Structure formats: structure tokens, C-alpha cells
């Protein structure tokens, strides 16, 4: 295995009050962030627009591609307004829920009518699964339940219905407006929350097509239905996110580690990016040091071959955003350089032309101990194909498309450059690689290109180059 100082697993950081300012934003990008997540459950469009503008300016200043992910809120069902001190729920207590804004006459308000979706015997989880009630009956638009796991619930906390299919279009009116904003403000990916079927992804892609948007779609796997329809969802998505918070509630916590590995493997097989998210360094929201279990969690995602690992509250609202990114980067690099085995594939899957070119490029790179595999790619697919096999070498994707340049920032093992003239792309890229000390005199580079530069799907030629 070739040991490198560049990490191959990428870091996606959620931006919030702790990291949206120019100084901290630049600091976390310098520390190792490759993509930023805009959480549309929080913040205004004006605030998100400011962050996008800052990210693009910093990216240009540092000559570093940064992917922007617009994460939609989705049909998250929440409680209404409860007493400021919270509402204690006791085991065995009988409770009633109904659509409403405020707590009145002992009825717990919900910001959505769930009476049509639940039935007797179904569990309903409150406060991220810490409190559980069981539905006993539904009368009109009121849902009656018995408290199984007690606890205190607070205003606007989320509700999970793991055995419920909400049906229909999962995009809310807010999501529709957020999609329009993201499409018109240079976002690279849109992440769809609470996906249940492949049709949810297809519907979003149809909407993006009408908006003439080239954003790629990430399916957030966080429902029981998504876990059951995983293969079909992976096939139509551009990327996957293992959203472990809601996923643990929807499918039970013990299933999440196995599901995570399965999702990563499926994404690799289909050559889609995969992001592992939620609670990775959660304690660093308040502490300058993570727990040992959190460090192991990040390392596990790296060993499994995830394209990216994500920070949520750690960078959005935490006290130590820069330190959290720097620590995650150190864990990634150490794990990649010291793991006992290699992720590099020996089986190159289906015998397609693209797979054959990638297999030949990787085999040549192994035999010649090449430092870099350079992929000239208009759409980014050649780079995605190469990286899905997790070669030991750095994969350099050079494209004439600005959007592809930014999207490749979240791809495992890839370093991307945008060069508008395909005829000079290889020569210019080699100069940049030397300037950044990614190659030196005598290093071998394997280059995959097409006889018609800039034409999507035309990669058909391999070159061996000595620096």
C-alpha cells in the first residue's frame, strides 16, 4: 500500500452559527473540509446565500474544490409548543395527540395530522427515540396512546413513525422553495430527507430537470422503507447518506452498523458516493477531545470504504469546530495508512467498456508502482468508476465542467481540477501536480483519456507517463 499524507476519505461539515463566519469557515476548510452541508431545517435563505458566497471565494483563494450539499428538511413531523419546562411523560400514562400549535386541555399538539397514518399497536417515538408511546386507539383526528418509555418532551421535537408509510410526494412546500433556492445558488448536491422509495428520487430528478439544474441527488437512508427498498434507491440516486440518527429509531439501533456496511458496499458497486453521518464526534460539540468510541466510529467508516464522513453539530453549533475537523482528518489519515488490509478491488465487476478501462488503468498502476492515475473526464464518470475500485494511487479527475470539478470533491480518493481546454488538460494538470508536490521527477502517472477530449463516455485510451 502506498502511504500518503493526502486523505482519501473526504470530510463533509455542517455549517451553522459556529462556522458560518469567514474566518472559521476558511479555517475548517484549511483543516480538511472537502464539502459543506447547508441544513435547511435551520437558517434563512439569506444566511445560506452568504455561506455559499463565502465558500466559493475561499475555494478560489485556496485553489481547492469544495462541494456544497443542500440538505432538505423533508416531512419531519414535530411536536407543537409545550410548557417551557417540558412535559413529563410517565410509564403507563394515557396520552392524547392531535394536530395543533399549543398544549391545551391535556392534549399534546403535533404539527401534522397523523391520525390517518397510525393504527392500534404501532409505536410512536418522541425526542429522537428516547420516549416511546404505543397507539391504543384512533378516534377522529385524535390519537390515543400509552407511554412505554418515560421521559420529558419539549417543544418542536421530532416524532418518528417507523412502521408508517406516509405515502405520496415526500417534498413539502418548504422543500420545494429550498430546491429552487439551491438550484439558483450554485449548490452541487441536494440531499433528500426521509426517502422511502426509488420513486421519491425520480420525482426530485424530474423537478430538477424542469428547473434546468445539474445538482446531483443524494438519498438519505433514514427510514425503514428506505432500508427495505435499498437496491432500487441506490440505482436511481447519485449518492447515499447513512443518516444514522433517524435510521436507528426507524430500524432499531442494533441494525445500523450492518446497514451502514451494506449501504457503503452497494454504493461502491453502483459507483455512487456514500456519506456516513450523525454522531461521529458528537462529544466535541462541548469537549475539545472526542471519546475513544467516536474515534473508532470514524475509523470504522474509513475501513468500510465510505467516500465521506460527516460532522453535524460539531461544526454547526459546537465550541471546537476547527479542532473537530483537524481530529477527524488525523483519524482518517492514520487509519488509511495503517489499516491491515487494502480496499483496492481485485474483482472489477461487470465486463463493461468503462470497467475494462478502469481495470487496465489500475492494473498498470499497480505493476508500475505509479503515483497517480489521471482521468480526463467531462462528466466525472471515469473518475467515479476508477475510485469505486479504491485504488492505492491518488485519482486525479481533470474536467472542463465547473460543476463536476466541485462534485468530485466528495469522491473517495479523488483530487479534481477544472481546465477548460481539453487539448491542454493533461499537460496543465501535470504542472499543477508538480507544483502541489503530488508528483516528482521520476514518478509514473497512468492517464486515461479519450480520442475526442471533452466528449462524455469517450474514455478509451491509456497512456503511461514518467514525470
C-alpha positions in Angstrom: 0.0 0.0 0.0 1.3 3.5 -0.9 1.3 5.7 2.2 0.2 9.3 1.5 -0.3 12.5 3.5 -3.4 13.3 1.5 -6.5 11.7 3.0 -8.7 9.7 0.6 -11.9 9.7 2.7 -13.4 13.1 2.5 -15.0 15.3 5.2 -18.4 17.0 4.9 -19.1 19.6 7.6 -22.4 21.1 8.5 -22.4 24.9 8.6 -24.1 26.8 11.4 -23.6 29.7 13.8 -20.3 28.3 15.0 -18.8 28.0 11.5 -20.6 30.4 9.1 -18.2 33.4 9.6 -15.5 34.0 7.1 -12.6 33.3 9.5 -13.8 30.0 10.9 -15.2 28.8 7.6 -11.8 29.3 6.0 -10.1 27.6 9.0 -12.2 24.4 8.8 -11.7 24.2 5.0 -7.9 24.5 5.5 -8.1 21.9 8.3 -9.5 19.3 5.9 -13.2 20.0 4.9 -14.0 18.9 1.4 -17.7 19.8 1.3 -20.1 21.9 3.3 -23.7 20.9 4.2 -26.4 23.5 4.4 -29.1 22.2 6.7 -32.4 23.7 5.5 -34.1 22.7 8.8 -32.3 25.8 10.1 -31.4 29.2 8.9 -32.8 31.6 6.2 -32.1 31.7 2.5 -30.2 34.9 3.0 -28.0 33.2 5.6 -27.4 30.3 3.3 -26.6 32.6 0.4 -23.9 34.3 2.4 -22.3 30.9 3.3 -22.3 29.8 -0.4 -20.7 33.1 -1.5 -18.0 32.7 1.2 -17.3 29.1 0.4 -16.9 29.9 -3.3 -14.5 32.7 -2.6 -12.4 30.6 -0.2 -12.4 27.7 -2.7 -11.0 30.0 -5.3 -8.5 31.6 -2.9 -7.2 28.1 -1.8 -7.5 26.5 -5.3 -9.4 23.8 -3.5 -12.7 22.3 -4.8 -15.5 22.4 -2.2 -18.8 20.6 -2.7 -21.9 22.3 -1.4 -24.7 20.0 -0.2 -28.2 21.4 0.2 -29.9 19.2 2.8 -33.7 19.4 2.7 -35.8 19.3 5.9 -38.3 16.8 4.4 -41.6 15.8 6.0 -40.3 15.8 9.6 -43.2 15.6 12.0 -42.7 17.7 15.1 -44.5 18.4 18.4 -46.1 21.8 18.8 -45.5 24.2 21.6 -45.3 22.7 25.1 -44.6 24.2 28.5 -41.2 25.9 28.7 -40.0 23.4 31.4 -41.1 20.5 29.2 -43.8 17.9 29.6 -43.0 14.8 31.7 -44.5 11.6 30.5 -44.7 8.7 33.0 -44.6 5.0 32.2 -48.2 3.7 31.8 -49.6 7.1 31.4 -52.5 7.6 28.9 -51.9 10.5 26.5 -53.7 12.0 23.6 -52.2 13.6 20.5 -53.9 15.9 17.9 -52.9 18.4 15.3 -52.3 21.8 16.8 -49.9 24.5 17.8 -50.0 24.6 21.6 -50.6 22.4 24.6 -54.2 22.7 25.7 -56.6 20.7 27.9 -54.0 17.9 28.3 -53.8 17.3 24.5 -50.3 17.1 23.1 -50.0 19.1 19.9 -48.5 17.8 16.7 -47.7 20.0 13.7 -49.3 17.4 11.4 -52.4 15.2 11.4 -51.0 11.7 11.9 -54.4 10.0 12.7 -54.7 8.7 9.1 -51.3 7.0 9.2 -51.2 5.1 12.5 -53.2 2.3 14.0 -53.5 0.4 17.3 -50.4 -1.3 18.5 -47.9 0.8 16.5 -45.0 2.5 18.3 -44.5 6.3 18.1 -41.1 7.7 19.1 -40.6 11.1 20.6 -37.4 13.1 21.4 -35.1 11.1 19.0 -36.4 7.8 20.3 -35.8 8.4 24.0 -39.5 8.4 24.7 -41.8 5.7 23.3 -45.6 5.5 23.3 -47.9 2.8 21.8 -51.0 3.7 20.0 -54.1 2.3 21.7 -56.9 3.8 19.5 -57.7 6.4 16.9 -60.9 8.5 17.3 -61.5 11.0 14.6 -58.3 13.1 14.3 -57.1 12.2 17.8 -54.5 9.5 18.5 -54.6 7.9 22.0 -51.5 6.1 23.3 -49.9 4.6 26.4 -46.4 5.7 27.5 -43.9 2.8 27.3 -40.6 4.5 27.8 -40.9 7.6 30.0 -39.2 10.9 29.8 -39.6 14.7 29.3 -40.6 16.0 25.9 -40.1 19.6 24.7 -41.5 22.0 22.1 -40.8 21.2 18.4 -39.0 17.9 19.0 -39.3 15.4 16.2 -41.6 12.4 16.0 -40.8 9.1 14.3 -43.3 6.6 13.0 -41.1 3.7 11.9 -44.0 1.4 10.9 -45.7 4.1 8.8 -45.6 4.9 5.1 -46.7 8.5 4.7 -47.3 7.9 1.0 -47.3 10.4 -1.8 -44.8 13.1 -2.6 -42.4 13.5 0.4 -41.5 17.0 -0.7 -43.1 19.7 1.5 -43.9 23.2 0.2 -40.8 24.4 2.2 -38.7 21.8 0.4 -39.9 23.0 -3.0 -38.8 26.5 -2.2 -35.5 25.3 -0.8 -34.9 23.3 -4.0 -35.5 26.4 -6.1 -33.1 28.4 -3.9 -30.3 25.7 -4.1 -30.7 25.3 -7.8 -30.3 29.0 -8.4 -27.4 29.5 -5.9 -24.7 27.1 -7.1 -25.3 24.1 -4.9 -23.7 20.9 -6.1 -25.8 18.3 -4.4 -29.3 18.2 -3.0 -29.9 15.7 -0.2 -33.5 14.3 0.0 -34.7 13.5 3.6 -36.9 10.6 4.6 -36.7 8.8 1.2 -38.9 5.7 1.1 -38.8 4.5 -2.5 -36.9 5.0 -5.7 -39.9 7.0 -7.0 -39.1 9.7 -4.5 -35.7 10.2 -6.1 -37.1 10.0 -9.6 -39.7 12.7 -8.8 -37.0 15.0 -7.4 -34.8 14.5 -10.5 -37.8 15.3 -12.7 -38.3 18.5 -10.7 -34.6 19.4 -11.1 -34.8 18.8 -14.8 -37.6 21.3 -15.1 -35.5 23.8 -13.2 -32.6 23.1 -15.6 -30.5 22.2 -12.6 -27.4 20.0 -12.7 -27.4 19.3 -9.0 -26.8 15.6 -8.1 -29.2 13.9 -5.8 -28.2 12.2 -2.5 -30.7 9.9 -1.0 -30.7 10.0 2.8 -31.3 6.5 4.1 -33.1 7.1 7.4 -36.4 5.2 7.2 -37.4 1.6 7.5 -39.0 1.8 4.0 -35.7 3.0 2.5 -33.8 0.2 4.1 -36.2 -2.3 2.6 -36.0 -0.6 -0.9 -32.3 0.0 -0.8 -31.2 -1.6 -4.1 -33.8 0.3 -6.1 -32.9 3.6 -4.4 -29.2 3.2 -4.9 -29.7 2.5 -8.6 -31.5 5.9 -9.3 -29.6 8.1 -6.9 -26.3 9.9 -7.4 -25.2 9.3 -3.8 -26.3 7.9 -0.5 -26.1 9.2 3.0 -26.3 6.9 6.0 -28.4 9.2 8.2 -27.9 7.1 11.4 -29.9 9.3 13.8 -33.4 8.6 12.4 -32.3 5.3 10.9 -31.6 4.0 14.4 -35.1 4.9 15.6 -36.8 3.6 12.4 -35.0 0.2 12.2 -33.6 -0.3 15.8 -30.1 0.7 16.9 -28.6 -2.8 16.5 -29.3 -2.9 12.8 -27.5 0.3 11.9 -23.8 -0.9 11.8 -24.7 -3.8 9.4 -26.9 -1.5 7.3 -24.1 1.1 7.2 -21.7 -1.5 5.7 -24.3 -2.8 3.3 -25.1 0.8 2.1 -21.4 1.5 1.5 -20.9 -1.7 -0.4 -24.0 -1.1 -2.6 -22.9 2.5 -3.3 -19.4 1.2 -4.4 -20.9 -1.4 -6.6 -23.1 1.2 -8.3 -20.3 3.8 -8.4 -22.2 6.3 -6.3 -20.8 8.3 -3.4 -21.6 7.3 0.1 -21.5 9.6 3.2 -21.7 8.3 6.8 -23.4 10.8 9.1 -24.6 11.6 12.6 -22.9 11.5 16.0 -19.4 10.8 14.6 -17.6 13.2 17.1 -20.7 14.3 19.0 -18.9 14.9 22.3 -16.8 17.5 20.6 -19.8 19.8 20.5 -18.7 20.7 24.0 -15.4 18.9 24.6 -12.1 19.6 22.9 -11.5 15.8 22.9 -13.7 13.0 21.5 -14.5 9.8 23.2 -12.5 6.7 22.2 -15.7 5.1 20.8 -16.2 8.1 18.5 -12.6 7.9 17.1 -13.3 4.2 16.5 -16.5 5.0 14.8 -14.8 7.4 12.3 -12.1 4.8 11.7 -14.7 2.1 11.0 -16.3 4.2 8.3 -12.9 4.7 6.8 -12.1 0.9 6.9 -15.5 0.1 5.3 -14.7 2.4 2.4 -17.1 5.3 2.8 -16.5 8.2 0.4 -17.0 10.8 3.2 -17.7 11.2 6.9 -19.9 14.0 8.1 -19.8 16.4 11.1 -23.1 17.8 12.2 -23.5 19.7 15.5 -19.7 19.5 15.9 -19.1 22.2 13.3 -22.6 23.8 13.2 -23.0 24.7 16.9 -20.0 23.2 18.6 -17.4 25.0 20.7 -14.5 23.4 18.8 -15.3 23.3 15.0 -11.8 23.6 13.7 -10.4 21.1 16.3 -13.2 18.6 15.3 -12.2 18.8 11.6 -8.5 18.5 12.4 -9.0 15.5 14.6 -11.2 13.8 12.0 -8.6 14.4 9.4 -5.9 12.8 11.6 -8.0 9.7 12.3 -8.7 9.3 8.6 -5.0 9.6 7.5 -3.8 7.3 10.3 -6.4 4.7 9.5 -5.8 4.8 5.8 -2.0 4.5 6.2 -2.0 1.8 8.9 -5.0 -0.5 8.1 -4.2 -4.1 7.9 -5.7 -4.7 4.5 -6.3 -2.8 1.3 -9.7 -1.6 0.0 -8.3 -1.9 -3.6 -10.6 -4.2 -5.5 -9.3 -7.4 -7.2 -12.7 -8.0 -8.8 -13.7 -5.3 -11.3 -17.3 -6.3 -11.5 -19.3 -6.3 -14.8 -17.4 -6.5 -18.0 -18.4 -3.1 -19.4 -16.0 -1.0 -21.5 -15.7 1.6 -18.7 -14.9 -1.1 -16.2 -12.3 -2.7 -18.5 -10.6 0.7 -19.0 -10.5 1.3 -15.2 -9.3 -2.3 -14.5 -6.5 -1.9 -17.0 -5.5 1.5 -15.6 -5.4 0.2 -12.0 -3.5 -2.9 -13.0 -0.9 -0.9 -14.9 -0.6 1.5 -11.9 0.0 -1.4 -9.6 2.6 -3.1 -11.8 4.4 0.1 -12.5 4.1 1.4 -8.9 2.5 4.6 -10.3 1.9 7.6 -8.0 -1.2 8.9 -9.8 -4.0 7.7 -12.1 -5.1 10.7 -14.1 -8.6 10.6 -15.6 -9.7 13.1 -18.2 -13.4 13.3 -17.7 -16.1 15.6 -18.8 -19.0 14.1 -16.8 -16.9 12.8 -13.9 -17.9 9.2 -14.5 -14.5 8.0 -15.4 -13.1 9.3 -12.1 -16.1 7.8 -10.2 -15.6 4.5 -11.9 -11.9 4.4 -11.0 -12.4 5.5 -7.4 -15.2 2.9 -6.8 -12.4 0.2 -7.0 -10.5 2.1 -4.3 -7.0 2.0 -5.9 -4.0 2.7 -3.8 -3.0 5.6 -6.1 -4.4 9.1 -6.0 -7.0 9.5 -8.7 -6.9 12.9 -10.4 -10.0 13.9 -12.2 -9.5 16.8 -14.7 -12.7 18.2 -16.3 -13.9 21.1 -18.3 -17.0 21.4 -16.2 -17.1 23.6 -13.1 -19.9 21.6 -11.5 -18.1 18.3 -12.0 -15.0 19.8 -10.5 -16.9 20.7 -7.3 -18.9 17.5 -7.1 -15.8 15.3 -7.3 -14.6 17.0 -4.1 -16.6 14.4 -2.1 -15.4 11.4 -4.1 -13.1 8.9 -2.3 -9.5 9.2 -3.3 -10.1 11.9 -5.9 -8.4 15.3 -6.5 -10.1 17.4 -9.1 -9.0 20.2 -11.4 -11.1 22.2 -13.9 -9.3 23.1 -17.1 -11.4 24.5 -19.9 -9.2 23.5 -22.8 -9.4 19.6 -23.2 -6.5 19.7 -25.6 -4.1 21.0 -23.0 -5.7 19.4 -19.9 -3.1 16.7 -19.4 -0.1 19.0 -19.6 -1.6 21.7 -17.4 -2.6 19.1 -14.8 0.9 17.6 -14.7 2.2 21.1 -14.0 -0.3 21.6 -11.1 0.5 18.2 -9.6 4.2 19.1 -9.6 3.5 22.5 -8.1 1.5 20.9 -5.3 4.2 18.2 -4.7 1.7 15.4 -5.6 4.3 14.1 -8.1 8.0 14.5 -8.5 10.6 13.8 -11.2 10.7 10.1 -12.0 7.2 9.3 -10.8 5.0 7.3 -13.0 1.5 8.5 -14.0 -1.2 6.4 -15.7 -3.5 8.5 -17.8 -7.0 7.5 -19.0 -8.4 9.7 -21.8 -10.5 9.7 -24.9 -9.5 10.3 -28.5 -12.2 13.0 -28.6 -11.4 15.2 -25.5 -14.4 16.6 -23.7 -16.9 14.0 -25.1 -18.8 12.3 -22.3 -18.4 8.5 -22.3 -15.4 8.5 -24.7 -12.6 7.3 -22.4 -10.9 4.6 -24.4 -7.1 5.1 -24.2 -4.4 4.6 -21.6 -1.1 6.4 -21.5 2.0 5.8 -19.3 3.9 8.9 -18.5 7.1 9.5 -16.5 7.3 12.9 -14.8 
